[in-house]
Amino acid sequence: MSRSFRSLLVAGAAGFIGSNFVRLLRRTRPEVEVVVLDKLTYAGNLANLAEFERTPGYRFVHGDICDVALVDQLAADVDAIVNFAAETHVDRSLMDPYAFIETDVRGTAVLCEAARKHRHQVMLLISTDEVYGEVREGRSKETDPFRPRSPYSASKAASEHIAMAYAESFGLPLLVTRSSNNYGPHQYPEKLIPVLITNAIDDRPLPLYNDGSAVRDYLFVEDGCRAIDEILFDAPIGAVYNVGTGAETTGLQVAEAVLDIMGKPRSLIEFVADRPGHDYRYALDISRVTELGWEPQVSFAEGLERTVRWYVEHEGWWRPLKSGEYWDYYRRNYRPLVS
């Protein structure tokens, strides 16, 4: 099975994963017109897409996926929607849940309605492994129930339920990916890996919740985008795919690896108060997506070294982001560990 598209609406593509996906599309499928819709919130950055400005087959629209009229107008001229647009940070969802409900739930409904109305070939929703909740043993399969434990993961679970209801009620041609923790170039410096790298560059403490033992599956963003591309163009309609590496790494191991790459002392590691409702392990069964023909190509060691090098070489990209509101959030989020 293989689909072709004349044009795609890629929502939220000024962010981290979305911009890397656009980069992949423009390199490997230049015949596909890409229309980017992004609200440019704090984590959206036009610099992520600057290389495509005024190039044929690319168009940027500044707007909100909750804007029904705008989404309907854009959807009328494309064949499919890929939705990266979301509030995505667990820590921020604990401070402002309403923003997550508005964008992740209502925004998804607006996109689904537009895709239904204009009879799109595909509506691809980018979701997360966090919908499964904490996985103490074994690995999450696509058929497992949702047990979200943060406002963020609950908003993503709700967005999936909205999209799946559209698929059942209206025949929306839906595809869903549930990805593990992506990392790599262009990630806003509040997520763990860019926090650790950029703090290490400045010899600041590297904050880890509690004892740093929480386990994640870290997926290099280029591998994640290849999986999304494979699913968009080749997966059977109605399918849901876990996307990850199958490897498990603790936060402490990540921090130590960052410091080792940069030749910095491990004494920079600082344990801070735990986040509320912290999930200490996510783990995905990725057999379904590997059966489609995809597999990760970049090891964590290689991907982390490439990521460290990118942030070292692109201080002009991230330094302006770590100012003002960023430090207000940082101080609220990372609190001293009380023994």
Residue, then its C-alpha position, 0 to 999 in steps of 0.5 A: m500500500s502506498r499513498s500519494f499527496r498533492s499537498l499536506l497541512v502540517a499543524g504545529a510544524a514550527g515546533f520541534i518534531g514538526s519542523n524536523f518532519v517538514r525538513l524530511l518531507r522537503r528533502t525526500r518528497p519535494e513534489v508534495e506541497v507543505v502548508v504549515l499552520d502554527k500559533l507560534t506559542y513559546a515553543g513555536n519558532l519560525a527560525n526552525l523553518a527559516e530555510f524554507e521561506r520563499t521556496p516553491g511548495y512551502r507556505f507558512v500560515h500564522g494561526d490557531i488550530c482552534d480557529v474553525a474558519l481558518v482551518d476550514q479554509l486551509a483544509a479545503d486546499v489540501d489532501a491530508i492533515v498531520n497534527f503535531a500542534a499541541e501543548t506538550h510539556v507535563d510540567r507546564s500542564l501541572m501549572d496551566p491545565y486549561a491551555f492543554i485542554e483547549t489546544d490538544v482536545r478542542g484543536t484536534a476536534v476542529l482539525c478532524e471536522a475539517a478533514r471530514k468535511h473536505r474528504h481528506q485521504v488521511m488525518l494523522l494524529i501525533s500522540t504520545d506513549e504517556v497516554y498509557g500511564e506508568v508502566r511498571e512491568g512489561r511493554s505497552k501495546e497499541t491495544d492497551p487501555f489508557r491510564p493518563r496521570s497528568p493533565y498533559s497525558a489526559s489531554k492527549a488521550a482525550s484528543e485520541h478519543i475525539a479522533m477515534a469517535y470521528a473515525e467511527s461516526f463519520g468514517l474519518p480516515l485516521l492514523v495515530t502514532r504514539s511516540s516515546n520521548n523524542y530528542g535532537p536539534h531544535q528542541y525547546p530548552e525546557k525538555l530534559i535533554p536540552v535543559l541538561i545540555t544548555n545548563a552544562i554549557d553554562d556550568r549550571p546545575l543539571p536538575l533531575y527529579n528525585d533520584g533521577s531513576a525515572v526511565r524513558d525510551y529516547l528516540f532521535v527525532e530523525d528516526g521518529c520523523r521517518a516513522i511518521d513518514e512511513i505511516l502517513f504514506d504506507a500504513p493501512i487506514g485505522a492503524v495505531y502505531n507505537v514508535g520508539t527504540g525499545a531501549e530504556t534509559t534513566g534520567l541520571q544516565v542521560a545527565e551523566a552521558v551529557l557531562d561525559i561528552m562535554g568533559k564536565p564534572r558529574s558534580l553538576i548534577e542536582f537532584v530536585a523535588d519530584r514532580p506531582g504524579h511522576d510516571y517512573r517508567y514508560a516502555l513501548d512494544i514497537s513490533r507493529v511499526t517494525e512490521l511496517g518496515w521501519e526501525p530506529q537507525v540512530s543509537f542513543a550514544e550517537g544521537l546524544e553526541r549529535t544533539v550535544r554538538w548541535y546545541v554547542e554550535h547553535e547558541g544563537w538559536w537557544r540562548p534567546l529562548k532561555s530568558g524572561e518567562y523561561w526562567d520564571y517557569y524554571r524557578r517554579n518548576y525546579r524546587p529544592l529536594v527536601s529530605 
